[in-house]
Amino acid sequence: MPAASAELDLEIVDLSHDGRGVARHEGKAVFVDGALPGERVRAERTRRSRHHDEARTLEVLVASPDRVAPRCAHFGTCAGCTLQHLDPAAQIRAKERSLLENLARIGDVAPARVLPPLAAEPWGYRRRGRLSVRHVEKKGRTLVGFREGNGRYVADLDGCPVAHPAVGGRIRALASLVDTLDARRAIAQIEFAVGDGPACFVFRNLVEVGEADRARLVGFARTEDVIVMLQPGGIDSVTPLEPASVELSFLLPRHGVRLVFEPLDFIQVNAAINEAMIDRAIELLAPESGDRVLDLFSGLGNFTLPLARRVAKVAGVEGEAGLVARARANAARNGLDHVAFHQANLFEDQRDAAWARADWDLVLLDPPRAGAEAAVGWLPRGVRRVVYVSCHPASLARDAGLLVHRHGYRLAAAGVMDMFPQTGHVESIALFER
């Protein structure tokens, strides 16, 4: 058997879900880092397995017309994004192809209409994320960044062009700050969140931070005009350090809704696409003023509250108690007293819950990566239209097959939303009608 590190001459025929080129060699698929469809490359095989091999590009012999120069100097080392070498318009076409192929292959369905993609500025968009931190003794300094491709090391970043500028422009400053701390070996990660105000950085401190370190962190917050918090334990342990009182929020101006959130809460990472996505979801649901709308996996009320501006009755259902409490507070804050929020495990059968037995005209599903297979099985009767927002095309395809082949819906429309430019993540939205 040839050594794993053998060099290969490969024709790239496809793009994988994680942004690698796909070739065939000796009857097996080869996933090639740094290669694009239509290219011929010289590659080094890095891993062999029974069903597929992995490789990395050494030289592009014939380049794709869609190949562009990556903007970030760390591209290829940092795993935060994998498609900077592909033109943004071509990225969207590849994601649309992935969505339609998954729908056909897994769900045996095809949309009657392919929606035009939702796209916005492909740089500086990421407002929520987690940076790894590691003090490296051999280098004599601290690294702050996303993980490298192998997952074992922290990429040594100077900045990040896909992160919100308030974050991406401060990567090196954060590393220098941690270097000054007595507790630098015990800072495991820094979470960031950006609303409509200053950027917020949550330092995950594995040991108690002393007074001298607290003073350094406070000085950084004041100098940089940012929010600094500490997290010594679980999610509930997050506490503001500077300023002492913090309220993070963002406005959805077209809907007259402001959402307040905690720094570790789930929010959609791309503010521009989030607003366009809400608009599209409402357009597809086409609610009338007397309609009753059920929003499953409702989170902070990202869809629920804009919908409440348009319909007589809306309810959001979410599994995490903290999000339910904050969604209720957001409804009150926005003067929406006809909205109800319920806590329930949506991966279990909820058909006997009081809210599920009520009459509903429209349903919005916005599940996590695992999809909404259980919820699809007990959707209330009489729902004439379902809009499904997906962060994983395979789970959407599975659930689409169930809705179409078992529950009497048709897939009226589907399309992609470029929530994560420069990455292989495929976000999509689909409309199902009786």
Order of alpha helices (4+ residues) and beta strands (2+ residues): beta-beta-beta-beta-beta-beta-alpha-beta-beta-alpha-alpha-beta-beta-alpha-beta-beta-beta-beta-alpha-beta-alpha-beta-alpha-beta-alpha-beta-alpha-beta-alpha-beta-beta
